[in-house]
Amino acid sequence: MAFKLNISVSFICLMVLVLATGSYGGGISIYWGQNGNEGTLAETCATGNYEYVNIAFLATFGNGQTPMINLAGHCDPYSNGCTGLSSDIKSCQAKGVKVILSIGGGAGSYSLSSSDDARQVAMYFWNNFLGGTSSSRPLGPAVLDGIDFDIEGGTGEHWDDLAKYLSGYSKKGKKVYLTAAPQCPFPDAWVGNALKTAPDAAGSGFIPVNDLTSKVLPAIKNSSKYGGVMLWSKYYDDQSGYSSSIKSH
């Protein structure tokens, strides 16, 4: 039941993860869930390379649709087979890794028809993945740390409403982290050629380790908004050793 994602340039790029941490230190965020050969969620967190893991994707929601998660070959949500991930999520969090649900993706069916639709979707996320309660939590009883917006389709309407409603749930106790993989202009003026060398992971958008560590990170690490680096994905990171290569930087 895996589906092939047409990842955009910006998504495969190493994106700055803007989490207002109040410090200039950076961590690595990884996407997990779209390749059955990338190891388990618990194994991903046990590497010690990542501070954030985005579970990808909840690809169907909004506009009256029944929300449905798709984790490729890892589990079957149609038979409640993904509830076993709860122990992995708790294992990650015990190691200090924040586990975030990524919504959207390059393939799927999602849109928000109104502000009220956004409110209802936020309530669903809260009750089924975050700190609320529901009898049908797709990932089991574990409480995720937040929601990642990887919006690559549908319309541009009411995502701000969804963010506001989700943020409002932080007042109910545990903080709800909100992250995003924004779309960036391409080609880049000075690493345009480098961004053309990732045909397996996606059609474009790869930055070699040396370019990241020598050009990109020195230019952005002094920003108070710098939070780290986001990678797609755990499977391709396993193949390249990318996170291990940049961690010390």
BALOBA-1460 file (C-alpha; in Angstrom, 3 decimals):
// residues 249
<rec num="1" residu="m" x="0.000" y="0.000" z="0.000"/>
<rec num="2" residu="a" x="3.003" y="2.253" z="-0.337"/>
<rec num="3" residu="f" x="2.666" y="5.182" z="-2.687"/>
<rec num="4" residu="k" x="5.389" y="6.988" z="-4.593"/>
<rec num="5" residu="l" x="5.856" y="10.576" z="-3.539"/>
<rec num="6" residu="n" x="6.683" y="13.263" z="-6.053"/>
<rec num="7" residu="i" x="8.777" y="15.271" z="-3.663"/>
<rec num="8" residu="s" x="9.185" y="18.929" z="-4.513"/>
<rec num="9" residu="v" x="12.565" y="20.628" z="-4.760"/>
<rec num="10" residu="s" x="12.110" y="22.464" z="-1.522"/>
<rec num="11" residu="f" x="11.009" y="19.383" z="0.354"/>
<rec num="12" residu="i" x="14.051" y="17.360" z="-0.566"/>
<rec num="13" residu="c" x="16.277" y="20.340" z="0.135"/>
<rec num="14" residu="l" x="17.727" y="20.481" z="3.591"/>
<rec num="15" residu="m" x="15.266" y="22.858" z="5.135"/>
<rec num="16" residu="v" x="15.851" y="24.998" z="8.172"/>
<rec num="17" residu="l" x="13.607" y="23.717" z="10.902"/>
<rec num="18" residu="v" x="12.229" y="26.790" z="12.576"/>
<rec num="19" residu="l" x="11.396" y="25.881" z="16.116"/>
<rec num="20" residu="a" x="11.681" y="28.830" z="18.449"/>
<rec num="21" residu="t" x="14.010" y="27.216" z="20.925"/>
<rec num="22" residu="g" x="15.646" y="30.370" z="22.188"/>
<rec num="23" residu="s" x="19.107" y="29.072" z="21.353"/>
<rec num="24" residu="y" x="21.399" y="28.912" z="18.339"/>
<rec num="25" residu="g" x="22.042" y="25.191" z="18.685"/>
<rec num="26" residu="g" x="20.766" y="22.959" z="15.919"/>
<rec num="27" residu="g" x="19.341" y="19.473" z="15.742"/>
<rec num="28" residu="i" x="18.474" y="17.119" z="12.897"/>
<rec num="29" residu="s" x="14.897" y="16.328" z="11.932"/>
<rec num="30" residu="i" x="14.134" y="13.210" z="9.874"/>
<rec num="31" residu="y" x="11.077" y="11.915" z="8.065"/>
<rec num="32" residu="w" x="10.179" y="8.296" z="8.788"/>
<rec num="33" residu="g" x="7.341" y="6.173" z="7.483"/>
<rec num="34" residu="q" x="7.483" y="5.985" z="3.694"/>
<rec num="35" residu="n" x="9.841" y="3.064" z="3.183"/>
<rec num="36" residu="g" x="9.483" y="-0.327" z="4.808"/>
<rec num="37" residu="n" x="13.240" y="-0.875" z="4.576"/>
<rec num="38" residu="e" x="14.244" y="2.051" z="6.767"/>
<rec num="39" residu="g" x="14.027" y="0.197" z="10.081"/>
<rec num="40" residu="t" x="11.610" y="0.717" z="12.923"/>
<rec num="41" residu="l" x="10.734" y="3.993" z="14.552"/>
<rec num="42" residu="a" x="12.446" y="2.867" z="17.750"/>
<rec num="43" residu="e" x="15.615" y="1.993" z="15.830"/>
<rec num="44" residu="t" x="15.520" y="5.391" z="14.141"/>
<rec num="45" residu="c" x="15.516" y="7.176" z="17.483"/>
<rec num="46" residu="a" x="18.130" y="4.837" z="18.933"/>
<rec num="47" residu="t" x="20.728" y="6.060" z="16.417"/>
<rec num="48" residu="g" x="21.126" y="9.218" z="18.484"/>
<rec num="49" residu="n" x="21.333" y="11.289" z="15.299"/>
<rec num="50" residu="y" x="17.902" y="12.901" z="15.434"/>
<rec num="51" residu="e" x="16.172" y="15.316" z="17.764"/>
<rec num="52" residu="y" x="12.906" y="15.258" z="15.841"/>
<rec num="53" residu="v" x="11.217" y="12.464" z="13.913"/>
<rec num="54" residu="n" x="8.313" y="13.258" z="11.593"/>
<rec num="55" residu="i" x="5.988" y="10.303" z="11.082"/>
<rec num="56" residu="a" x="4.900" y="10.532" z="7.438"/>
<rec num="57" residu="f" x="2.159" y="10.848" z="6.380"/>
<rec num="58" residu="l" x="-1.414" y="11.446" z="7.381"/>
<rec num="59" residu="a" x="-2.338" y="11.955" z="3.741"/>
<rec num="60" residu="t" x="-6.143" y="11.967" z="3.773"/>
<rec num="61" residu="f" x="-8.117" y="14.499" z="5.800"/>
<rec num="62" residu="g" x="-10.333" y="17.565" z="5.587"/>
<rec num="63" residu="n" x="-13.357" y="18.497" z="3.506"/>
<rec num="64" residu="g" x="-15.509" y="15.778" z="5.049"/>
<rec num="65" residu="q" x="-13.087" y="12.914" z="4.362"/>
<rec num="66" residu="t" x="-12.333" y="10.211" z="6.891"/>
<rec num="67" residu="p" x="-8.730" y="10.872" z="8.012"/>
<rec num="68" residu="m" x="-6.334" y="8.072" z="7.100"/>
<rec num="69" residu="i" x="-2.649" y="7.613" z="7.803"/>
<rec num="70" residu="n" x="-0.327" y="5.918" z="5.304"/>
<rec num="71" residu="l" x="2.952" y="4.491" z="6.593"/>
<rec num="72" residu="a" x="3.866" y="2.448" z="3.519"/>
<rec num="73" residu="g" x="5.056" y="-1.034" z="4.473"/>
<rec num="74" residu="h" x="5.348" y="-0.404" z="8.202"/>
<rec num="75" residu="c" x="1.770" y="-1.169" z="9.223"/>
<rec num="76" residu="d" x="-1.810" y="-1.421" z="7.970"/>
<rec num="77" residu="p" x="-4.010" y="1.360" z="9.378"/>
<rec num="78" residu="y" x="-7.146" y="-0.233" z="7.910"/>
<rec num="79" residu="s" x="-6.848" y="-3.075" z="10.424"/>
<rec num="80" residu="n" x="-5.675" y="-0.841" z="13.295"/>
<rec num="81" residu="g" x="-2.230" y="-2.293" z="12.686"/>
<rec num="82" residu="c" x="-0.381" y="0.925" z="13.449"/>
<rec num="83" residu="t" x="-1.391" y="1.125" z="17.110"/>
<rec num="84" residu="g" x="1.672" y="-0.958" z="17.965"/>
<rec num="85" residu="l" x="3.819" y="2.084" z="17.179"/>
<rec num="86" residu="s" x="2.784" y="3.548" z="20.511"/>
<rec num="87" residu="s" x="5.618" y="1.757" z="22.332"/>
<rec num="88" residu="d" x="8.138" y="2.981" z="19.745"/>
<rec num="89" residu="i" x="6.879" y="6.550" z="20.116"/>
<rec num="90" residu="k" x="7.274" y="6.368" z="23.884"/>
<rec num="91" residu="s" x="10.749" y="4.881" z="23.463"/>
<rec num="92" residu="c" x="11.738" y="7.808" z="21.260"/>
<rec num="93" residu="q" x="10.350" y="10.365" z="23.692"/>
<rec num="94" residu="a" x="12.161" y="8.686" z="26.585"/>
<rec num="95" residu="k" x="15.393" y="9.404" z="24.696"/>
<rec num="96" residu="g" x="14.449" y="13.066" z="24.352"/>
<rec num="97" residu="v" x="13.364" y="12.777" z="20.715"/>
<rec num="98" residu="k" x="10.236" y="14.708" z="19.786"/>
<rec num="99" residu="v" x="7.870" y="12.704" z="17.593"/>
<rec num="100" residu="i" x="5.693" y="14.709" z="15.233"/>
<rec num="101" residu="l" x="2.918" y="13.677" z="12.841"/>
<rec num="102" residu="s" x="3.459" y="14.973" z="9.306"/>
<rec num="103" residu="i" x="0.282" y="15.786" z="7.413"/>
<rec num="104" residu="g" x="-0.013" y="16.108" z="3.650"/>
<rec num="105" residu="g" x="2.776" y="14.818" z="1.442"/>
<rec num="106" residu="g" x="3.290" y="14.690" z="-2.294"/>
<rec num="107" residu="a" x="0.432" y="12.256" z="-2.863"/>
<rec num="108" residu="g" x="-2.842" y="11.997" z="-1.062"/>
<rec num="109" residu="s" x="-6.182" y="13.698" z="-0.675"/>
<rec num="110" residu="y" x="-6.342" y="16.668" z="1.641"/>
<rec num="111" residu="s" x="-7.819" y="20.159" z="1.728"/>
<rec num="112" residu="l" x="-9.631" y="22.466" z="4.103"/>
<rec num="113" residu="s" x="-12.949" y="23.846" z="2.937"/>
<rec num="114" residu="s" x="-13.472" y="26.460" z="5.656"/>
<rec num="115" residu="s" x="-12.289" y="27.788" z="8.979"/>
<rec num="116" residu="d" x="-14.768" y="25.487" z="10.676"/>
<rec num="117" residu="d" x="-13.374" y="22.537" z="8.732"/>
<rec num="118" residu="a" x="-9.911" y="23.522" z="10.011"/>
<rec num="119" residu="r" x="-11.284" y="23.643" z="13.546"/>
<rec num="120" residu="q" x="-12.749" y="20.153" z="13.221"/>
<rec num="121" residu="v" x="-9.548" y="18.757" z="11.734"/>
<rec num="122" residu="a" x="-7.540" y="20.307" z="14.571"/>
<rec num="123" residu="m" x="-9.898" y="18.703" z="17.077"/>
<rec num="124" residu="y" x="-9.435" y="15.344" z="15.355"/>
<rec num="125" residu="f" x="-5.651" y="15.662" z="15.523"/>
<rec num="126" residu="w" x="-5.819" y="16.660" z="19.180"/>
<rec num="127" residu="n" x="-8.062" y="13.775" z="20.195"/>
<rec num="128" residu="n" x="-6.464" y="11.077" z="18.033"/>
<rec num="129" residu="f" x="-2.756" y="11.905" z="18.028"/>
<rec num="130" residu="l" x="-2.044" y="14.587" z="20.621"/>
<rec num="131" residu="g" x="-3.189" y="15.144" z="24.197"/>
<rec num="132" residu="g" x="-6.906" y="14.517" z="23.801"/>
<rec num="133" residu="t" x="-8.858" y="11.296" z="24.122"/>
<rec num="134" residu="s" x="-10.431" y="9.009" z="21.558"/>
<rec num="135" residu="s" x="-11.376" y="5.339" z="21.335"/>
<rec num="136" residu="s" x="-9.774" y="5.036" z="17.915"/>
<rec num="137" residu="r" x="-6.274" y="6.506" z="18.096"/>
<rec num="138" residu="p" x="-4.466" y="5.266" z="14.937"/>
<rec num="139" residu="l" x="-1.032" y="5.180" z="16.607"/>
<rec num="140" residu="g" x="-2.250" y="3.976" z="19.966"/>
<rec num="141" residu="p" x="-2.252" y="5.825" z="23.311"/>
<rec num="142" residu="a" x="1.137" y="7.551" z="22.934"/>
<rec num="143" residu="v" x="0.881" y="11.342" z="22.836"/>
<rec num="144" residu="l" x="2.761" y="12.886" z="19.918"/>
<rec num="145" residu="d" x="4.592" y="16.175" z="20.325"/>
<rec num="146" residu="g" x="3.104" y="18.093" z="17.430"/>
<rec num="147" residu="i" x="2.080" y="18.393" z="13.802"/>
<rec num="148" residu="d" x="4.264" y="18.971" z="10.728"/>
<rec num="149" residu="f" x="2.742" y="20.711" z="7.691"/>
<rec num="150" residu="d" x="4.048" y="19.197" z="4.442"/>
<rec num="151" residu="i" x="1.406" y="20.727" z="2.209"/>
<rec num="152" residu="e" x="2.221" y="20.024" z="-1.426"/>
<rec num="153" residu="g" x="-1.247" y="19.940" z="-2.938"/>
<rec num="154" residu="g" x="-4.850" y="21.008" z="-2.604"/>
<rec num="155" residu="t" x="-5.433" y="24.688" z="-2.019"/>
<rec num="156" residu="g" x="-3.634" y="27.286" z="0.055"/>
<rec num="157" residu="e" x="-6.739" y="28.113" z="2.054"/>
<rec num="158" residu="h" x="-7.269" y="27.786" z="5.830"/>
<rec num="159" residu="w" x="-3.895" y="26.282" z="6.765"/>
<rec num="160" residu="d" x="-3.357" y="29.354" z="8.928"/>
<rec num="161" residu="d" x="-6.643" y="28.566" z="10.660"/>
<rec num="162" residu="l" x="-5.505" y="24.996" z="11.286"/>
<rec num="163" residu="a" x="-2.219" y="26.222" z="12.765"/>
<rec num="164" residu="k" x="-4.042" y="28.657" z="15.059"/>
<rec num="165" residu="y" x="-6.492" y="26.024" z="16.278"/>
<rec num="166" residu="l" x="-3.700" y="23.507" z="16.909"/>
<rec num="167" residu="s" x="-1.615" y="26.106" z="18.709"/>
<rec num="168" residu="g" x="-4.578" y="26.821" z="20.936"/>
<rec num="169" residu="y" x="-4.418" y="23.285" z="22.321"/>
<rec num="170" residu="s" x="-1.051" y="24.081" z="23.904"/>
<rec num="171" residu="k" x="-3.041" y="25.871" z="26.586"/>
<rec num="172" residu="k" x="-4.543" y="22.545" z="27.643"/>
<rec num="173" residu="g" x="-1.252" y="21.218" z="28.978"/>
<rec num="174" residu="k" x="1.482" y="19.676" z="26.848"/>
<rec num="175" residu="k" x="2.896" y="22.047" z="24.242"/>
<rec num="176" residu="v" x="1.858" y="21.331" z="20.652"/>
<rec num="177" residu="y" x="4.854" y="21.867" z="18.355"/>
<rec num="178" residu="l" x="4.124" y="23.038" z="14.820"/>
<rec num="179" residu="t" x="6.706" y="22.553" z="12.058"/>
<rec num="180" residu="a" x="6.612" y="22.858" z="8.277"/>
<rec num="181" residu="a" x="8.477" y="22.044" z="5.059"/>
<rec num="182" residu="p" x="7.976" y="25.250" z="3.066"/>
<rec num="183" residu="q" x="8.414" y="25.598" z="-0.663"/>
<rec num="184" residu="c" x="11.539" y="27.541" z="-1.744"/>
<rec num="185" residu="p" x="12.517" y="29.235" z="-5.033"/>
<rec num="186" residu="f" x="14.532" y="27.120" z="-7.453"/>
<rec num="187" residu="p" x="17.079" y="27.116" z="-8.937"/>
<rec num="188" residu="d" x="19.178" y="28.542" z="-6.165"/>
<rec num="189" residu="a" x="21.700" y="31.121" z="-7.389"/>
<rec num="190" residu="w" x="24.769" y="29.482" z="-5.893"/>
<rec num="191" residu="v" x="24.014" y="25.823" z="-5.287"/>
<rec num="192" residu="g" x="21.706" y="25.310" z="-8.241"/>
<rec num="193" residu="n" x="23.882" y="22.638" z="-9.825"/>
<rec num="194" residu="a" x="24.292" y="20.793" z="-6.561"/>
<rec num="195" residu="l" x="20.537" y="20.605" z="-6.216"/>
<rec num="196" residu="k" x="20.269" y="18.493" z="-9.362"/>
<rec num="197" residu="t" x="22.025" y="15.368" z="-8.010"/>
<rec num="198" residu="a" x="19.280" y="13.412" z="-6.115"/>
<rec num="199" residu="p" x="17.349" y="11.318" z="-8.693"/>
<rec num="200" residu="d" x="16.620" y="8.395" z="-6.362"/>
<rec num="201" residu="a" x="15.185" y="10.304" z="-3.429"/>
<rec num="202" residu="a" x="13.498" y="12.809" z="-5.720"/>
<rec num="203" residu="g" x="13.850" y="14.472" z="-9.080"/>
<rec num="204" residu="s" x="15.828" y="17.362" z="-7.626"/>
<rec num="205" residu="g" x="16.850" y="19.131" z="-4.458"/>
<rec num="206" residu="f" x="19.880" y="17.434" z="-2.918"/>
<rec num="207" residu="i" x="22.669" y="19.376" z="-1.219"/>
<rec num="208" residu="p" x="25.968" y="17.472" z="-0.842"/>
<rec num="209" residu="v" x="27.429" y="17.318" z="2.651"/>
<rec num="210" residu="n" x="30.389" y="19.543" z="1.805"/>
<rec num="211" residu="d" x="28.148" y="22.271" z="0.395"/>
<rec num="212" residu="l" x="25.906" y="22.150" z="3.429"/>
<rec num="213" residu="t" x="28.718" y="22.315" z="5.966"/>
<rec num="214" residu="s" x="30.912" y="24.835" z="4.126"/>
<rec num="215" residu="k" x="28.327" y="27.185" z="2.586"/>
<rec num="216" residu="v" x="24.806" y="26.789" z="3.937"/>
<rec num="217" residu="l" x="25.265" y="26.224" z="7.664"/>
<rec num="218" residu="p" x="27.848" y="29.008" z="8.168"/>
<rec num="219" residu="a" x="25.408" y="31.415" z="6.523"/>
<rec num="220" residu="i" x="22.433" y="30.574" z="8.725"/>
<rec num="221" residu="k" x="23.700" y="29.248" z="12.048"/>
<rec num="222" residu="n" x="24.041" y="32.696" z="13.579"/>
<rec num="223" residu="s" x="20.375" y="33.454" z="13.070"/>
<rec num="224" residu="s" x="18.263" y="33.396" z="16.211"/>
<rec num="225" residu="k" x="15.651" y="31.527" z="14.141"/>
<rec num="226" residu="y" x="17.967" y="28.657" z="13.256"/>
<rec num="227" residu="g" x="16.805" y="25.352" z="14.716"/>
<rec num="228" residu="g" x="18.616" y="22.732" z="12.694"/>
<rec num="229" residu="v" x="18.368" y="20.699" z="9.504"/>
<rec num="230" residu="m" x="15.482" y="18.662" z="8.113"/>
<rec num="231" residu="l" x="16.210" y="15.558" z="6.013"/>
<rec num="232" residu="w" x="14.198" y="13.405" z="3.638"/>
<rec num="233" residu="s" x="14.188" y="10.583" z="4.599"/>
<rec num="234" residu="k" x="15.362" y="7.921" z="7.063"/>
<rec num="235" residu="y" x="15.735" y="5.371" z="4.268"/>
<rec num="236" residu="y" x="17.949" y="7.627" z="2.151"/>
<rec num="237" residu="d" x="19.848" y="8.765" z="5.220"/>
<rec num="238" residu="d" x="20.678" y="5.120" z="5.876"/>
<rec num="239" residu="q" x="22.034" y="4.803" z="2.339"/>
<rec num="240" residu="s" x="24.179" y="7.936" z="2.476"/>
<rec num="241" residu="g" x="25.115" y="8.371" z="6.132"/>
<rec num="242" residu="y" x="24.205" y="12.025" z="5.718"/>
<rec num="243" residu="s" x="23.072" y="12.777" z="9.273"/>
<rec num="244" residu="s" x="26.217" y="11.213" z="10.732"/>
<rec num="245" residu="s" x="28.318" y="13.337" z="8.371"/>
<rec num="246" residu="i" x="26.732" y="16.648" z="9.368"/>
<rec num="247" residu="k" x="25.951" y="16.032" z="13.033"/>
<rec num="248" residu="s" x="29.158" y="17.563" z="14.372"/>
<rec num="249" residu="h" x="28.507" y="20.704" z="12.327"/>
